[in-house]
Amino acid sequence: IHTSAITVAIMPEVDDVEVSINPSDLKIEVFRAGGHGGQCVNTTDSAVRITHLPTNISVSMQDEKSQHKNKDKALKI
């Protein structure tokens, strides 16, 4: 006897929405990243936290070794 199961989810497609954020509404902080990488991670302030002040929503990014790349990735979220 062979049994199988399947799940199907139907979700609406969302149109791309342009969002304009005032740069003065953002608080950008840099800090030392943690995790893998040993001493290299602990020597530079490469991690970035961006907080949208009106909503208090924050995003932290520390995927990259570069602070600028982390900032760009955080702003895209």
trRosetta pair geometry for C-beta under 8 A, 3 or more apart (Angstrom, degrees):
i j d omega theta_ij theta_ji phi_ij phi_ji
14 17 7.8 -53 159 -18 102 102
21 25 6.1 -118 -179 64 85 123
21 26 6.8 67 146 -49 122 111
21 52 6.9 -86 -147 -119 130 114
22 25 4.5 87 73 -6 92 108
22 26 7.9 -172 96 -12 56 84
23 26 5.8 -57 -160 27 46 113
25 52 5.9 17 138 -157 103 72
25 53 5.2 -140 -170 39 63 97
25 54 5.6 -27 -154 -10 121 102
26 50 5.7 -18 -165 -167 111 99
26 51 7.0 142 -158 73 57 46
26 52 6.2 -32 -99 -99 69 55
26 53 7.1 -148 -86 -11 16 91
27 50 7.2 152 76 -157 50 47
27 51 4.4 -13 56 58 102 101
27 53 5.8 95 -20 -63 103 99
28 48 6.7 -22 -165 -165 92 102
28 49 7.5 154 -155 82 44 51
28 50 5.3 -10 -104 -105 74 79
28 71 7.0 32 -153 -129 130 111
29 48 7.3 146 81 -159 50 52
29 49 4.6 -12 62 60 101 99
29 50 7.8 -172 25 -76 67 35
29 51 7.6 29 0 -4 106 104
30 45 4.3 80 138 152 110 115
30 46 7.6 51 -166 -44 105 3
30 47 6.7 139 -161 79 60 53
30 48 5.6 -27 -102 -100 71 66
30 49 7.8 -174 -81 20 24 73
30 67 5.8 7 -130 -142 130 127
31 45 5.9 -60 -134 -146 7 90
31 47 5.1 -37 71 74 74 107
31 49 6.8 19 8 -5 113 110
32 41 7.2 102 174 146 88 70
32 42 5.7 45 177 -143 133 48
32 43 7.7 131 -131 33 117 13
32 44 7.1 142 -116 86 81 30
32 45 5.7 -69 -66 -101 60 55
32 46 7.3 48 -134 25 44 71
32 47 6.6 37 127 19 11 109
33 37 7.4 32 100 45 116 149
33 41 5.0 -93 86 -168 96 97
33 42 8.0 -114 68 -74 62 41
33 46 5.3 -42 -13 70 117 97
33 47 4.0 139 -76 -46 79 110
33 62 3.9 148 -122 -162 113 126
34 41 6.7 98 -131 144 16 132
34 42 7.9 44 -105 -83 54 81
34 47 7.9 -5 2 -42 63 152
34 62 7.4 40 34 135 57 166
35 41 6.5 -144 65 -154 67 164
35 62 7.2 140 19 115 128 129
36 41 7.2 134 99 -43 33 147
37 40 4.9 -99 165 71 97 99
37 41 3.5 104 87 -42 125 111
37 42 8.0 165 99 -14 101 69
37 65 8.0 163 -135 -100 144 95
38 41 6.6 131 61 13 31 96
38 42 7.7 -82 137 6 39 104
39 42 5.6 -69 -150 45 42 106
39 43 6.2 44 158 -36 75 109
40 43 6.3 -59 -149 21 27 113
40 65 7.6 -32 149 -132 116 116
41 46 7.6 -100 -148 40 58 127
44 67 7.5 -118 145 -43 111 107
45 67 6.5 34 107 -90 71 132
46 62 6.8 97 104 -141 88 80
46 64 7.2 -130 167 99 116 68
46 65 5.9 -58 -156 -177 158 39
46 66 6.5 -160 -148 170 107 4
46 67 4.9 -125 -136 -66 50 73
46 70 6.3 120 159 -8 73 144
47 60 6.7 12 174 -175 109 95
47 61 6.9 178 -156 89 68 46
47 62 3.7 -17 -109 -93 102 106
47 67 7.7 -44 18 -113 14 76
47 70 6.2 -133 -134 178 34 164
48 60 7.1 170 91 -150 47 53
48 61 5.3 -7 60 56 92 91
48 62 7.5 170 22 -73 58 63
48 67 6.2 114 -56 -161 107 74
48 70 4.4 154 10 119 111 110
48 71 4.7 174 -109 -79 172 67
48 74 5.3 -128 99 -6 117 151
49 58 5.9 9 -179 -178 97 116
49 59 7.2 171 -151 86 53 42
49 60 4.6 -17 -100 -99 83 83
49 61 7.9 171 -82 18 41 61
49 74 7.7 -163 -125 -142 19 155
50 58 6.7 168 86 -151 43 66
50 59 5.3 -7 57 57 92 91
50 71 7.4 105 -54 -142 121 70
50 74 4.9 139 7 141 122 128
50 75 6.6 94 -28 -76 174 64
51 56 6.7 -13 -173 -148 106 43
51 57 7.2 162 -152 83 59 38
51 58 4.2 -24 -98 -96 80 96
52 55 5.0 11 102 45 114 98
52 56 7.2 -71 80 -11 69 10
52 57 4.8 6 41 55 111 88
52 58 7.4 -159 15 -77 66 46
53 56 7.1 20 -155 -74 28 54
59 74 4.7 155 111 -159 117 91
59 77 5.0 155 -136 81 154 131
60 74 7.2 -39 -157 -112 10 125
61 64 7.6 14 148 19 104 89
61 70 4.3 168 108 -168 106 85
61 71 7.4 -176 63 -68 130 23
61 73 5.0 161 -158 88 156 110
61 74 4.1 -135 -4 -64 130 97
61 77 7.7 169 -65 1 120 133
62 70 6.1 19 -98 -127 32 138
63 69 8.0 -99 81 122 89 107
63 70 6.6 159 42 -106 70 85
63 73 6.5 -56 41 92 123 171
64 69 3.9 -70 108 96 168 125
64 70 5.0 -151 49 -57 101 78
64 73 6.9 149 -7 -6 120 138
65 69 7.7 41 55 44 51 131
66 69 4.0 79 75 9 110 105
66 70 6.6 -176 93 -8 58 83
67 70 5.7 -58 -150 39 31 112
67 71 6.3 34 152 -23 66 106
68 71 5.6 -51 -147 34 32 113
68 72 6.5 33 154 -19 64 104
69 72 5.7 -52 -148 36 33 112
69 73 6.4 31 154 -17 65 106
70 73 5.8 -55 -147 38 31 110
70 74 6.2 31 155 -20 65 108
71 74 5.8 -56 -146 37 29 111
71 75 6.3 29 156 -20 64 107
72 75 5.9 -56 -148 35 29 110
72 76 6.7 31 153 -23 62 105
73 76 5.8 -55 -154 30 33 113
73 77 7.1 33 150 -22 63 100
74 77 5.9 -53 -158 27 37 110
